[in-house]
Amino acid sequence: MDKRLLNILIGVGIAIIAIFMIMKEMQKREDLIRRLIEEGKIVEVVIARTDISKETVIDPNMVELKREPRSSMQPGDLTSLDSVIKKFAVVDILKGQHVNDNMVRAADAFKFLSQTIEGGMRAFTIPVDNITAIEGLIKPGDRVDVIGTFSFPAEKGGQSLPIVVTLFQGVKVLATNRNISPYTISTRAGTITMALRPEDVRMFAYCLEVGRIRLVLRAPLDTEQEFEYTAVTFEALLKKIGMYSPQPTTPTKVTQSVEIYEGSKEKKETTLPER
């Protein structure tokens, strides 16, 4: 037999034996893993195959099952793809991270507006346009500041002057139009429903009657409160741009009168000179 052919046959035989041994070892490993799964020592958990942004609908390409020791599993970790797919991510999920049940929500998680109102609060609806509602991009769950513009009478019957004040800060949005899902943005601006304290509802209702309202959208984690803010007037604007100069004051004339009695005669009044 040709030596070259003999070497080829020997090589093929070694390769077949190696493949057989590898397959046998893989089978043994699969049997071991299957036994450990049955014993509960290894579990399958859902992990993110890629970074999943908050408020994203999760599709099958974003997640997968991974076998891991039970000791690495956290309470609430999901173990089936069906429990994740077509749901919304309520937080950012990083690649390789276990997907927990508190990270996702179903689209119909909230069915009634009353379910979203915290104790002691009231739902209050206001009409809005595209400017007030920031082009309709505000959604349920967002936090907004409420700014009011009012006209105050000027002194001595002059023309009324506008004044802008911050009415409320960090107000939670409960609904936009008829949408109460935090994962959906309304296609048009019509109404916005917010959660307010009972005393603030009365104040807000009055402000809607006498002034104009604008909403200012906050970042999700921004809880800062401004306690020492002042109303914005024309004078405050001039100070802001460095053009304010106090008006000279006219000294007030002060006159004094003294009552003088001459015996039993009637009293006389004498005016003293100005100081």
C-alpha positions in Angstrom: 0.0 0.0 0.0 1.2 3.5 -0.8 2.7 5.1 2.3 0.9 8.4 1.5 -2.5 6.7 1.4 -1.7 4.8 4.6 -0.9 8.1 6.4 -4.3 9.5 5.2 -6.2 6.5 6.5 -4.4 6.6 9.8 -5.2 10.3 10.1 -8.9 9.7 9.3 -9.1 6.9 11.8 -7.6 9.1 14.5 -10.0 11.9 13.7 -13.0 9.5 13.9 -11.8 8.2 17.3 -11.3 11.8 18.5 -14.8 12.8 17.3 -16.3 9.7 19.0 -14.5 10.5 22.3 -15.6 14.2 22.1 -19.2 13.2 21.5 -19.1 10.7 24.3 -17.7 13.3 26.6 -20.3 15.8 25.6 -23.0 13.2 26.1 -21.7 12.6 29.6 -21.7 16.3 30.3 -25.2 16.6 29.1 -26.3 13.7 31.2 -24.6 15.3 34.2 -26.3 18.7 33.5 -29.7 17.1 33.0 -29.3 15.2 36.3 -28.2 18.4 38.1 -31.2 20.2 36.6 -33.5 17.5 37.8 -32.0 17.8 41.3 -32.4 21.5 41.2 -28.7 22.3 41.5 -28.6 24.0 38.0 -31.4 26.2 36.8 -32.2 28.0 33.5 -32.6 31.7 33.8 -33.5 34.4 31.3 -30.6 36.8 30.5 -30.3 39.8 28.2 -28.4 39.0 25.0 -28.0 42.7 24.4 -28.5 46.0 26.2 -32.2 46.6 26.6 -33.3 50.2 27.0 -36.0 51.3 29.4 -39.6 51.3 27.8 -38.5 48.9 25.1 -40.8 46.0 23.9 -38.7 42.9 24.4 -38.5 40.6 21.4 -37.0 37.1 21.1 -33.7 38.4 19.8 -33.0 40.3 23.0 -33.1 37.5 25.5 -32.0 33.9 25.9 -31.9 31.1 28.4 -28.7 30.3 30.3 -27.9 27.4 32.6 -26.4 28.6 35.9 -25.9 27.2 39.4 -28.9 27.8 41.6 -26.7 29.8 44.0 -26.4 32.5 41.4 -30.1 32.9 41.0 -31.8 35.9 42.7 -35.4 36.0 43.9 -37.7 37.0 41.1 -35.4 35.9 38.3 -37.4 34.6 35.3 -36.9 31.1 34.0 -38.9 31.1 30.7 -38.8 33.2 27.6 -42.6 33.4 27.4 -42.5 35.4 30.7 -40.4 38.1 29.1 -41.2 38.4 25.4 -43.6 41.1 24.3 -43.4 42.8 27.7 -42.0 46.3 28.4 -38.7 46.9 30.2 -39.4 49.3 33.0 -35.6 49.8 33.7 -32.5 49.6 31.6 -31.3 46.0 31.4 -27.6 45.4 30.6 -26.2 42.6 28.4 -25.7 39.4 30.4 -27.9 40.6 33.3 -30.6 38.3 34.7 -34.1 39.5 33.8 -36.1 39.8 37.0 -39.9 40.1 37.2 -39.6 43.6 38.6 -37.8 44.7 35.4 -40.7 44.1 33.1 -44.4 44.9 33.0 -47.3 43.8 30.8 -48.9 46.4 28.5 -52.1 46.0 30.4 -50.6 46.2 33.9 -52.8 49.2 34.8 -56.5 49.0 33.8 -58.1 51.8 35.8 -56.9 55.3 36.6 -57.8 54.9 40.3 -55.1 52.1 40.5 -52.4 54.7 39.8 -53.4 57.3 42.5 -51.4 57.2 45.7 -53.2 57.5 49.0 -54.1 61.1 50.0 -53.8 62.4 46.5 -56.5 63.4 43.9 -56.6 63.1 40.2 -57.0 66.5 38.5 -57.4 67.0 34.7 -56.4 70.1 32.8 -56.7 71.1 29.1 -53.4 71.4 27.3 -52.1 72.2 23.8 -48.9 71.1 22.1 -46.9 73.9 23.7 -48.2 73.3 27.2 -47.8 69.5 26.9 -44.4 69.7 25.3 -45.6 68.5 21.9 -47.5 65.7 23.5 -44.3 63.9 24.6 -45.3 63.8 28.3 -46.5 60.4 29.3 -48.0 58.8 32.4 -45.4 58.4 35.1 -43.5 61.5 34.2 -43.0 64.3 36.7 -43.6 68.0 35.8 -43.4 71.5 37.3 -46.4 73.7 36.9 -45.6 77.4 35.9 -48.4 80.0 36.0 -48.6 83.4 34.2 -50.9 86.0 35.7 -51.7 89.7 35.2 -51.6 91.9 38.3 -53.0 95.4 38.4 -50.3 98.1 38.4 -50.2 100.9 40.9 -52.4 104.0 40.5 -54.6 102.4 37.9 -51.9 101.8 35.3 -51.7 99.0 32.8 -51.7 95.5 34.4 -48.3 93.8 34.5 -47.6 90.1 33.9 -46.0 87.9 36.6 -44.7 84.3 36.3 -44.5 82.0 39.3 -43.8 78.4 40.0 -47.0 76.9 41.4 -46.1 73.2 41.9 -43.0 71.1 41.6 -42.5 67.4 40.8 -46.2 66.7 40.1 -46.8 63.1 38.9 -48.6 62.7 35.6 -51.3 60.0 35.8 -52.7 60.1 32.3 -52.5 61.8 28.9 -55.9 62.0 27.3 -57.4 58.5 28.0 -54.0 56.8 28.1 -52.8 55.5 31.5 -50.0 53.3 30.3 -46.5 54.6 31.1 -45.2 52.9 28.0 -47.4 54.8 25.5 -47.2 58.4 24.2 -50.5 60.0 23.1 -50.6 61.0 19.4 -52.2 64.4 20.3 -52.3 66.9 23.1 -55.8 67.2 24.7 -55.8 66.8 28.4 -53.3 65.8 31.1 -54.3 64.3 34.5 -52.1 64.8 37.4 -51.9 63.7 41.1 -52.4 66.7 43.5 -53.0 67.1 47.2 -56.7 68.2 47.9 -55.6 71.7 48.9 -53.5 72.1 45.7 -56.5 71.1 43.6 -58.4 74.1 44.7 -55.5 76.4 44.1 -54.9 74.9 40.6 -58.6 75.3 39.7 -58.4 79.0 40.6 -55.2 79.5 38.7 -56.8 78.0 35.5 -59.6 80.6 35.8 -57.3 83.7 36.2 -54.1 82.8 34.3 -52.3 80.6 31.9 -50.5 77.4 32.7 -47.3 75.8 31.3 -45.8 72.4 32.2 -42.0 71.8 32.6 -40.8 68.2 32.2 -38.4 66.8 34.8 -35.7 64.1 34.4 -36.9 60.7 35.8 -34.6 60.8 38.9 -34.8 64.6 39.5 -36.4 65.1 42.9 -34.8 68.5 43.7 -37.2 71.1 45.2 -36.7 74.9 44.9 -37.8 76.5 48.2 -36.6 80.1 47.9 -37.7 81.1 44.4 -39.2 84.5 43.5 -41.8 85.5 41.0 -40.5 86.7 37.6 -41.5 90.3 36.8 -40.3 92.9 34.3 -38.1 94.3 37.1 -36.6 90.8 37.7 -36.0 90.4 33.9 -34.1 93.7 33.8 -31.9 92.6 36.8 -31.2 89.3 35.0 -29.9 91.0 31.9 -28.1 93.7 33.9 -30.2 96.7 32.7 -32.0 97.4 36.0 -31.5 100.9 37.6 -33.6 101.9 40.6 -36.0 104.8 39.9 -35.1 108.0 41.9 -37.4 108.6 44.7 -39.1 112.0 45.3 -38.8 113.2 48.9 -42.1 113.5 50.6 -43.1 116.9 51.9 -43.8 116.9 55.6 -45.8 119.6 57.1 -46.7 120.0 60.7 -49.3 122.1 62.4 -49.4 123.3 66.0 -52.5 124.2 67.9 -52.2 127.5 69.8 -54.6 128.7 72.6 -54.7 132.3 73.7 -56.5 132.4 77.0 -60.2 131.7 76.4 -60.1 132.5 72.8 -60.6 130.0 70.1 -57.6 127.9 69.0 -55.5 128.8 66.0 -53.5 126.5 63.7 -50.0 127.5 62.7 -48.1 125.6 60.0 -44.4 125.0 60.7 -41.9 125.2 57.8 -40.8 122.1 56.0 -37.7 120.3 57.2 
